[in-house]
């Protein structure tokens, strides 16, 4: 995957993504780290061909996201930030529906659905309507739906947003499994520092639509400088300013 000068401008003056360049290697977990409104989701939406870039270009699996959008869609999976599963259908039925949308023969999608439900530990809940699922179960179902077409690249937009610590750790394990056992390429956005540190081979820090820095998590942490010492003060009327000045160089 490669992007060059990728840009998206809304309403002629709102620059959501501003001439960004990056590349993602095969089998790599690549993270987009940044605050809300930084341009992470807009970038994903361009890469998965939901919206067209204003300027620049990008290729996914060797196919141009504008000129060969259909080829890109056939080779990717997407786990969006919002829950998209139909609450009136069962977990199993949602996965089968996704298979139908990809044009996968029903016999093949049934077999894959059973495998995916086992992967995300939802087999015993497969015949329950999604409206009865917890947040963690829904997120695991979204992951299964994103894998039904056996994608070469999986896009994860804030995959653990709003989940509790235990469920977040479970999703992390599934993400690691996809890389280790299937050598899948994963492109994920997050605003959790610990998530990017724990999962990603490389991270691009994005803010205000611009990529600030790209590197592996350890190198990025080391670039921040030395240790930080935090002091606590007891009492209200303490002359802390003069005290600290004694230790300044």
C-alpha positions as CSV (number, residue, x, y, z in Angstrom):
1,X,0.0,0.0,0.0
2,X,1.3,3.4,-0.9
3,X,0.0,7.0,-0.8
4,X,1.6,10.0,-2.4
5,X,0.3,13.6,-1.7
6,X,-3.0,12.2,-0.6
7,X,-5.4,15.1,0.1
8,X,-9.1,15.6,0.9
9,X,-10.7,19.0,1.0
10,X,-14.4,19.3,1.9
11,X,-16.5,22.3,0.9
12,X,-13.5,23.8,-0.9
13,X,-11.9,25.1,2.3
14,X,-11.9,22.4,5.0
15,X,-8.6,20.5,4.6
16,X,-9.2,17.1,6.3
17,X,-6.2,15.4,4.9
18,X,-3.2,17.5,3.7
19,X,-0.8,16.0,1.2
20,X,0.3,12.9,3.2
21,X,2.8,10.3,2.1
22,X,3.2,6.8,3.5
23,X,3.7,3.2,2.6
24,X,2.7,-0.1,4.3
25,X,4.5,-3.3,3.8
26,X,2.9,-6.7,3.3
27,X,2.2,-8.5,6.6
28,X,2.7,-5.2,8.5
29,X,0.4,-3.7,11.2
30,X,0.5,0.0,10.4
31,X,-1.1,2.4,12.8
32,X,-2.5,5.9,12.3
33,X,-2.3,7.6,15.7
34,X,-3.9,10.9,16.4
35,X,-6.7,12.8,18.2
36,X,-10.3,13.0,17.1
37,X,-10.6,15.2,14.0
38,X,-7.0,14.5,12.9
39,X,-7.9,13.0,9.5
40,X,-7.7,9.3,10.4
41,X,-11.1,8.2,9.3
42,X,-11.0,10.4,6.2
43,X,-7.8,8.7,5.2
44,X,-9.3,5.2,5.6
45,X,-12.4,6.2,3.7
46,X,-10.2,7.2,0.7
47,X,-8.2,4.1,0.9
48,X,-11.3,1.8,0.9
49,X,-12.8,3.8,-2.0
50,X,-15.7,5.3,-0.1
51,X,-14.7,8.8,-1.0
52,X,-12.4,10.1,-3.7
53,X,-9.3,12.1,-2.9
54,X,-9.2,15.8,-3.9
55,X,-5.5,15.5,-4.8
56,X,-2.7,12.9,-4.8
57,X,-3.0,9.2,-5.4
58,X,-2.8,5.9,-3.5
59,X,-2.7,2.2,-4.4
60,X,-3.9,-0.7,-2.3
61,X,-2.7,-4.2,-3.3
62,X,-1.2,-2.6,-6.3
63,X,-4.5,-1.1,-7.6
64,X,-5.3,2.6,-7.8
65,X,-8.0,3.6,-5.4
66,X,-9.8,5.8,-8.0
67,X,-9.1,4.1,-11.4
68,X,-9.4,0.5,-10.1
69,X,-11.7,0.9,-7.1
70,X,-13.5,-2.4,-7.8
71,X,-10.2,-4.4,-7.7
72,X,-9.4,-2.7,-4.4
73,X,-12.7,-3.6,-2.8
74,X,-12.4,-7.2,-3.8
75,X,-9.1,-7.5,-1.8
76,X,-9.9,-5.6,1.4
77,X,-11.9,-6.0,4.5
78,X,-13.2,-3.2,6.7
79,X,-14.1,-3.0,10.3
80,X,-15.7,0.5,10.7
81,X,-15.7,2.6,13.8
82,X,-19.5,2.4,14.1
83,X,-21.5,-0.8,14.6
84,X,-23.0,-1.7,11.2
85,X,-24.5,-5.2,11.9
86,X,-28.3,-5.5,11.5
87,X,-29.7,-5.8,15.0
88,X,-32.8,-7.7,13.7
89,X,-30.6,-10.5,12.3
90,X,-28.5,-13.1,14.1
91,X,-24.8,-13.0,14.2
92,X,-24.6,-15.9,11.7
93,X,-27.1,-14.2,9.4
94,X,-25.1,-11.0,9.4
95,X,-21.9,-12.8,8.3
96,X,-23.8,-14.6,5.6
97,X,-25.3,-11.3,4.4
98,X,-21.8,-9.8,4.1
99,X,-20.8,-12.9,2.1
100,X,-23.7,-12.3,-0.3
101,X,-22.7,-8.6,-0.8
102,X,-19.2,-9.8,-1.8
103,X,-20.8,-12.3,-4.3
104,X,-19.4,-15.3,-2.4
105,X,-21.3,-18.5,-3.2
106,X,-23.6,-19.4,-0.3
107,X,-22.0,-22.8,0.4
108,X,-18.6,-21.2,0.6
109,X,-19.9,-18.4,2.8
110,X,-21.6,-20.8,5.2
111,X,-18.3,-22.7,5.7
112,X,-16.4,-19.4,6.2
113,X,-19.0,-18.1,8.6
114,X,-18.7,-21.1,10.8
115,X,-14.9,-20.7,10.8
116,X,-15.1,-17.0,11.6
117,X,-17.6,-17.5,14.4
118,X,-15.2,-20.0,16.0
119,X,-12.3,-17.6,15.5
120,X,-14.0,-14.8,17.4
121,X,-15.6,-17.1,20.0
122,X,-19.2,-16.4,19.0
123,X,-20.3,-19.9,17.9
124,X,-22.6,-20.5,20.8
125,X,-24.2,-17.1,20.2
126,X,-24.5,-17.3,16.5
127,X,-28.3,-17.8,16.5
128,X,-29.0,-14.9,18.8
129,X,-30.1,-11.6,17.4
130,X,-27.4,-8.9,17.4
131,X,-29.6,-6.6,19.5
132,X,-28.9,-8.9,22.5
133,X,-25.1,-8.7,22.0
134,X,-22.8,-6.8,24.3
135,X,-20.5,-4.1,22.9
136,X,-17.5,-6.5,22.9
137,X,-19.6,-9.2,21.1
138,X,-20.7,-6.7,18.5
139,X,-17.1,-5.6,17.9
140,X,-16.0,-9.3,17.5
141,X,-18.9,-9.8,15.0
142,X,-17.8,-6.7,13.0
143,X,-14.3,-8.3,12.8
144,X,-15.8,-11.6,11.5
145,X,-17.8,-9.7,8.9
146,X,-14.7,-7.9,7.7
147,X,-12.9,-11.2,7.2
148,X,-15.6,-13.0,5.2
149,X,-14.0,-12.4,1.9
150,X,-10.5,-13.4,3.1
151,X,-9.0,-10.0,2.5
152,X,-5.3,-9.3,1.8
153,X,-5.6,-6.0,3.7
154,X,-7.9,-5.4,6.7
155,X,-8.7,-1.8,7.7
156,X,-9.6,-1.2,11.3
157,X,-11.0,2.2,12.3
158,X,-10.7,2.7,16.1
159,X,-11.2,-1.1,16.7
160,X,-11.5,-0.9,20.4
161,X,-13.2,2.5,20.9
162,X,-15.5,2.5,23.9
163,X,-14.6,-1.0,25.0
164,X,-13.6,-2.0,28.5
165,X,-10.0,-3.0,29.3
166,X,-10.7,-6.7,29.3
167,X,-12.5,-6.7,25.9
168,X,-9.9,-4.4,24.4
169,X,-7.2,-6.9,25.3
170,X,-9.3,-9.7,23.6
171,X,-9.5,-7.6,20.4
172,X,-5.8,-7.0,20.5
173,X,-5.2,-10.8,20.6
174,X,-7.4,-11.3,17.5
175,X,-5.4,-8.6,15.7
176,X,-2.1,-10.2,16.6
177,X,-3.5,-13.6,15.5
178,X,-4.4,-12.3,12.0
179,X,-0.9,-11.1,11.5
180,X,0.9,-14.1,13.0
181,X,-1.2,-16.9,11.5
182,X,-2.4,-15.4,8.2
183,X,0.3,-12.8,7.5
184,X,-2.4,-10.3,6.9
185,X,-1.7,-6.6,6.3
186,X,-3.6,-4.4,8.8
187,X,-4.1,-0.7,8.7
188,X,-5.6,0.6,11.9
189,X,-6.5,4.0,13.3
190,X,-6.4,4.7,17.0
191,X,-6.0,7.5,19.5
192,X,-4.8,5.2,22.3
193,X,-1.1,5.5,22.7
194,X,-0.8,2.1,24.5
195,X,-2.7,0.4,21.6
196,X,-0.4,1.7,19.0
197,X,2.6,0.7,21.1
198,X,1.3,-2.8,21.8
199,X,0.2,-3.7,18.3
200,X,1.8,-1.7,15.5
201,X,5.1,-2.5,13.7
202,X,5.1,1.1,12.6
203,X,3.1,4.2,13.5
204,X,2.3,7.4,11.7
205,X,1.4,10.3,14.0
206,X,-1.2,12.5,12.3
207,X,-2.6,15.8,13.5
208,X,-4.6,18.5,11.6
209,X,-4.5,16.4,8.5
210,X,-0.7,16.2,8.3
211,X,1.6,13.3,9.2
212,X,4.0,14.6,11.8
213,X,6.2,11.5,12.3
214,X,6.5,7.9,11.1
215,X,8.5,5.2,12.8
216,X,8.3,2.1,15.0
217,X,6.9,2.7,18.5
218,X,10.2,2.3,20.3
219,X,12.0,4.8,18.1
220,X,9.2,7.3,18.5
221,X,9.2,7.0,22.2
222,X,13.0,7.4,22.3
223,X,12.8,10.5,20.2
224,X,10.7,12.3,22.9
225,X,13.8,12.8,25.1
226,X,14.7,12.0,28.6
227,X,12.8,11.0,31.7
228,X,10.0,13.1,33.2
229,X,9.9,13.6,37.0
230,X,6.6,14.5,38.6
231,X,6.6,16.3,41.9
232,X,3.7,16.6,44.4
233,X,3.3,19.4,46.9
234,X,1.8,19.1,50.3
235,X,0.2,22.2,51.8
236,X,-1.2,25.4,50.2
237,X,1.2,28.2,50.9
238,X,4.5,26.7,49.7
239,X,7.0,28.8,47.8
240,X,7.4,26.3,45.0
241,X,8.5,28.7,42.4
242,X,11.7,29.8,44.2
243,X,12.3,26.2,45.3
244,X,12.2,24.9,41.7
245,X,14.5,27.7,40.4
246,X,17.3,26.3,42.6
247,X,17.4,23.2,40.4
248,X,17.2,24.8,37.0
249,X,20.3,24.8,34.9
